[in-house]
Amino acid sequence: MTGAPLMILVAGPYRSGTDGDPARILANVDAMTAISLELYRRGHLPERVGDGDDPFEEIFHPIAERVLAHSDGCLRIGGPSERGGPAGRDRPTASQTVYHDMGEIP
């Protein structure tokens, strides 16, 4: 790794496109976990927000937005997010970068 370690929010669809199928939701979570591990092995600090049931609807996106506000960037993986949140937004702030591929991260 060259340069300082980055703190990067890993954002991708959790439930979007799954029709509520637990196996498809798990596949989405597994994809974000694999990317997070790769980021960590490259010397960066990956961040993810957990998934759940009823509390998920209330806290998931607000927590993700707060984490993103303190991150150096966002790695957007997977398909489109139907619910919005950081996973559905490709709008970095002035101090952030949205990455779409591991090859883009220094």
N, C-alpha and C positions, 0 to 999 in steps of 0.2 A: 504494500500500500504506500502510495506517495501522499504527502500532506497529512493534515490533522484528521483524526477520526470524525465521522459525521454521525449525528443522531437522525435517523430516518424512520418515519412512520411508514409501515408496510400497509398499503390499502388495497383491498380487492373485494369482490363480492362475497358475502357470506351466504346469503339466502337467495339472492337474485338468480333467476334462471334455474332454480332447483325444484320448484313446485312443492317445497316443503319436504322433499325426500331427504331423510337423514344421511344417507350415503353420499348424496351429491353435496350436501352442506359440508360434510366431513371432508370431501375431496377439495372443496374451496379452502377450508381451514388448513388442510395438509399442505396445499400449495403455498399459502402464506407462511406456514411454519418452515417449509423447506427454504424459501427465499430469505426468511429471517436468519436461519442458520448460516446460509451462504454469506449474508451481509456481516454477521458476527465473525465468521472465519476470515473475512477480508479486513477486519479490524474496526468495523463500525458498530454502532449501538442501534440495533433494530428495535422498533417499538410496535406493539400490536395491542389492540383493545380486545378484551375477551368477548365471548358470545354467551348468550343465555336465552331464557324464554321471556316472560313478561317484563322483568327489569330491563331486558335488552332494548325494548322499544322506547323506554323512558330515558336510558342513560347512554346507550352506545354512541350515537352521533355527537351529543354534547361532549362526552369524554374524548372522543377522537379529535374533535375540533380543538379542544384545549391542549391535547398532546401535540397536535400539528402546529399550534401557535409557538411551541417551544422547540420545534424540530428544525433541523437544517434543510430538510427536504422531505419528499414523499415519493416512495416507489410504488407506482400504480401497476398492479398486475391483474390478470384475468380479464373477463368480459365486462360489459357495462353493468353498472349498479343501478337498479331500479329505484332505490330508496334515496339516492343522493348521498350526503355526507362526504367525507374526504375521498372515499372511493369513487364517487361519481363526479368529482370536481377536478378538473385539470387546470386550476387557476392558482398558481403559486403567489405568495405574498412577495413583497419587495426583497425579502431576505431568504426566500426559499426557492428550491428548484423541484419540479415534478419530473421524476425519472420514469421511463417506460421500459427500461431494459437494464439488466445488471451491467452491461458493457458501458453504459453512460456514467456510471458512478466511478469517481476517481479512486 
